[in-house]
Amino acid sequence: MNLSKSRYCKGIRCPKILWLDEHKSEVRDESVLNRKILDIGNKVGDLAMGYYGAYSEVPYNNDKSVMIAETKRLLNANTPIICEGSFSFNGNFCSVDILRVCGGEAEITEVKSSTDINPIYYDDIAFQYYVLSSCGLNVKKTFIMHINNEYERQGDINLTEFFTAQDCTEIVLSMQKDIDANIERFKKSAEEKNELDTEIGMYCFDPYECEYRTYCWKHIPKNSVFDISGHSLHRDKKFDLYKRGVISYKQLLESGEKLNDAALLQIETFVYKKPPVINKEAIRLFLDTLSYPLYFLDFETFKETIPPFDGLRPYMQVPFQYSLHIQETQGVVPEHREFLAKEGIDPREELAVRLFEDIPQNVCVLVYNMSFEKRCIKELSHWLEKQGKNEIAAHLMNIHDNIKDLMKPFQHRDYYSSELDGSYSIKKVLPALCPDDPELDYNKLDLVHNGIEAQTIYSELAEKNPEERERIRTALLAYCRLDTLAMVKILEKLINICL
């Protein structure tokens, strides 16, 4: 087996990944491979090429020898900055995002689309240093370039402000002593006849979920320690219990392990088949904080790594859509209003104006997980102030200050049933309180079933033909409408519970 820098990093993480890639790739869960993340990485890499000035790029070729030959030509021509320069030593291949050569010395820059440095990035660039040094280059410095998440776009992207290049030479040099042994071990592991007997661990999720996790975890039963809410039991503690042979809920109860109240509630409700836990007094206190008319609000947002519009930061959540159900008094059929921005434009001002028109001041606005909606409104208001739209900005902050959170009774476990599986997300609460209602089934929606899908499909909307756009826009509206309708139904259930 030949190693690339990505394969080397897979080996660092878990050598079994290399074995499965070589012998059993058909069991890979393709749904785990996020194509959008890969696309983002390519776009960020392309943008970073101009960070140091004019450059020459080695075009990609399936035949790596062509890329290596072109890199040698550029080096022989004393090209100062080479992007995607390619090298091979003893079957170990790498392409360098940005290679700077001056006076017989070289510098390597590895570009990442993250906003900080994950430890695996050091292994990535250490492997590159090893290959290039073995090929005879005098590598003096190495850098990991990542995104500055505090950068705010104004006009064209300022590359030196958008990116942060961190010198990691000292760390990379300290890692060189282990690379030969790692390469030998990884290649040997990949060539084993029998499947590697590797235990599951934190590396199944870190730095991202492994595409072989479903296969490697097939021995883990449903309702195991790994199904306990992350808010109740941290992942490292779950693995500690697993290594001690404590896997099922029943085993966890019998172990005598000290658990918090939320974890105990989740486990005991399931194991002992307990009826729902209902704290009517606490729910009534929550309901008393609400006042009619009620405005049920939900946003859908997109976030882009490279800010597409002025005033945006990397990965900033930007609302492009909202659904609003308005209920004048308890029990009446609510009025529905909605907004969905046109694709390819900055949606913020038009969305803000529509909110200004649809939600009066000093009314009770009900959302699910208010930290998200409040952050969106606050950032939108601050941006409007900078644009001189002070009246709309102040109105939005009034909406912000009158928001109540329907998640609160479930987050505080004032209502809990085994169907919630330790969660208090609306996708779990809705079917638990309103089972078998086809109108409230997210699975029956077309194209869009969750917020991630909404975000992804909207970001691609401008690239679609008119017929596809119409179908997608209809699907987005239906999905967002269901989120606020779900809140209406959930509130009705809470009211009836307390009667």
Buried (B, 14 or more C-beta within 10 A) or exposed (E): BEBBBEBBBBBBBBBBBBBBBBBEEEEBEEEEEEEEEEEBBEBBBEBBBBBBEEBBBBEEEEEBEBBBBBBBEBBEEEBBBBBBBBBBBEEBBBBBBBBBBEEEEBBBBBBBBBBEBBEBBBBBBBBBBBBBBBBEBEBBBBBBBBBBBEBBBEEEBEBEEBBBBBEBBEBBEEBEEBBEEBBEEBBEBBEBEEEBEBEBBEBBEBEBBBBBBBBBEEEBEEBBBBBBBEEBBEBEBBBEBBEEEBBBBEBBBEBEBEBEEBBBBBBBBBBEEEEBBBBEEBBBEBBEEBEEBBBBBBBBBBBBBBBBBEBBBBBBBBBBBBBBBBBEEEEEEBEBBBBBBEBEEBBBBBBBBBBBEBBEEEBBBBBBBBEBBBBBBEBBBEBBBEBEBEEBBBBBBBBBEBBBBBBBBBBBBBBBBBBBBBBBBBEBBBBBBBEEEEEBBBEEBEBBBEBEBBBBBBBEBEEBEEEBBEEBBBBBBBBBBBBBBBBBBBBBBBBEBBE
